[in-house]
Amino acid sequence: MTLVADLDQARRAQSRTRQQLRSNLVRTVLAMWRGLGSWDRKDIPRFAPRAARLVRAGQLQEARLTLGYLDRVSRIRTGRPSPTVRLDRVPGRANGIDLQDVYTRPFVWTWTEMGQGKPMADAVDLAAYRLQRSVETDLELVGRNTAHTVIEADRRVIGYKRVLSDKPNHCDLCVLASTNTYKRGDLMPIHPACGCTVEPLYLDGSNAEASIDRRIEEAYERAARNTRIAVSDHGEYGPYLQAA
């Protein structure tokens, strides 16, 4: 197998496994949310601590997946392993935001929507949509931050590129951002439900490009025509990708 094919295989395997992790965790947390039945203040202790524990467990899996992927990329490109980092030092949301507080928010979202006149069922559905985005983002943050920690610990790395997920469709923001390369010290900008990862660029070894199929080429062309991107500083996410 060629180097490019090895990289493609590593990227696709990583993307599929991450997508499965997200799908399973989202399904579990949403089932808990919809199964509450009343969504009153008394339901918060039934939901928020358990949801936070499940997300923390998912974050640990996400971090381990990222470490394994980056080690495989390093071995393919340089013939050597990537540095080992302590997972207990990899942060999630910035500024010390506690996940139990994060997963209390769906109740506030529900009550706010109901206070504005929406039926309970609609309010619960809207909160469920935002809850799904919270779960996906909490996994993405730990994946991004784990990659950043590994890159910072590896003096061979001179920068990185953004790698799109292997899902059928990509948002134009991610597509356009993936055409750039980034300095080693820069955190990758994300957005809710982002599925991108990073691929280090090395001072030694090969930095050959992975292959790009026609579907991705068409997405690049569309994004270049229709999209301008900007990066802001989000209080919980850090660098945040948005349309300019």
Residue pairs with C-beta under 8 A, 6 or more apart in sequence:
1 9
3 76
3 77
3 206
3 208
4 208
4 209
4 210
4 211
5 211
6 76
7 73
7 76
7 77
7 199
7 208
7 210
8 210
8 211
10 69
10 72
10 73
10 76
11 163
11 166
11 197
11 199
11 210
12 166
13 69
14 65
14 69
14 197
15 165
15 166
15 167
15 195
15 197
16 166
17 65
18 62
18 65
18 139
18 143
18 165
18 195
18 197
19 165
19 166
19 167
19 195
21 58
21 61
21 62
21 65
21 139
22 58
22 135
22 136
22 139
22 195
25 54
25 55
25 58
25 135
25 139
26 132
26 135
26 136
28 54
29 51
29 54
29 55
29 131
29 132
29 135
30 128
30 131
30 132
32 47
32 50
32 51
33 47
33 51
33 106
33 124
33 127
33 128
33 131
34 124
34 128
36 43
36 46
36 47
37 43
39 107
39 110
39 120
39 124
39 127
41 107
43 107
44 104
44 107
47 103
47 106
47 107
48 100
48 101
48 103
48 104
49 100
51 99
51 103
52 98
52 99
52 100
52 102
52 103
55 99
55 103
55 135
55 138
55 139
56 99
58 135
58 138
58 139
59 92
59 138
59 139
59 142
60 87
62 139
62 142
62 143
62 146
63 87
63 90
63 142
63 143
63 146
64 87
65 143
66 142
66 143
66 146
66 147
66 150
66 197
67 82
67 84
67 85
67 87
67 146
67 150
69 197
70 82
70 147
70 150
70 200
71 81
71 82
73 82
73 199
73 200
74 80
74 81
74 82
74 154
74 200
74 202
75 81
77 200
77 202
77 205
77 206
77 207
78 156
78 202
78 204
78 205
78 206
79 205
82 150
82 154
82 200
83 150
83 153
83 154
85 146
85 149
85 150
85 153
87 146
89 149
90 142
90 145
90 146
90 149
91 141
91 142
91 145
92 99
92 138
92 141
92 142
92 145
93 99
93 102
93 138
93 141
93 236
93 237
94 234
94 235
94 236
94 237
94 238
95 235
95 236
97 236
99 138
102 134
102 138
103 131
103 134
105 130
105 134
106 127
106 128
106 130
106 131
106 134
107 127
109 123
109 126
109 127
109 130
110 120
110 123
110 124
110 126
110 127
111 123
113 122
113 123
113 126
113 127
114 120
114 123
118 126
132 193
133 192
133 193
134 192
136 192
136 193
136 194
137 190
137 192
137 193
137 194
137 237
140 190
140 193
140 194
140 195
141 190
141 237
141 238
143 197
144 187
144 188
144 190
144 197
144 198
145 187
147 160
147 188
147 197
147 198
148 187
148 188
148 198
150 200
151 157
151 160
151 184
151 198
151 200
152 184
152 185
154 200
156 202
156 203
156 204
156 205
157 184
157 200
157 201
157 202
157 203
158 184
158 201
158 202
158 203
159 181
159 182
159 183
159 184
159 200
159 201
160 181
160 182
160 184
160 188
160 198
160 199
160 200
160 201
161 178
161 180
161 181
161 182
161 198
161 199
161 201
162 174
162 177
162 178
162 180
162 182
162 188
162 196
162 197
162 198
163 178
163 196
163 197
163 198
163 199
163 210
164 170
164 174
164 175
164 178
164 195
164 196
164 216
165 195
165 196
165 197
167 195
168 215
170 216
170 219
171 191
171 194
172 219
172 222
172 223
172 226
172 227
173 191
173 223
173 227
173 229
173 241
173 242
173 243
174 191
174 194
174 195
174 196
174 241
175 216
175 219
175 220
175 222
175 223
175 227
176 220
176 223
176 224
176 227
176 229
177 189
177 196
177 229
177 241
178 196
179 220
179 224
181 201
182 188
182 198
186 239
187 238
187 239
188 196
188 198
188 239
189 231
189 239
189 240
189 241
190 196
190 237
190 239
190 240
190 241
191 240
191 241
191 242
194 241
199 210
201 207
212 220
227 243
228 243
228 244
229 241
229 242
229 243
229 244
230 241
230 242
230 243
230 244
231 239
231 240
231 241
231 242
232 239
232 240
232 242
233 239
233 240
234 240
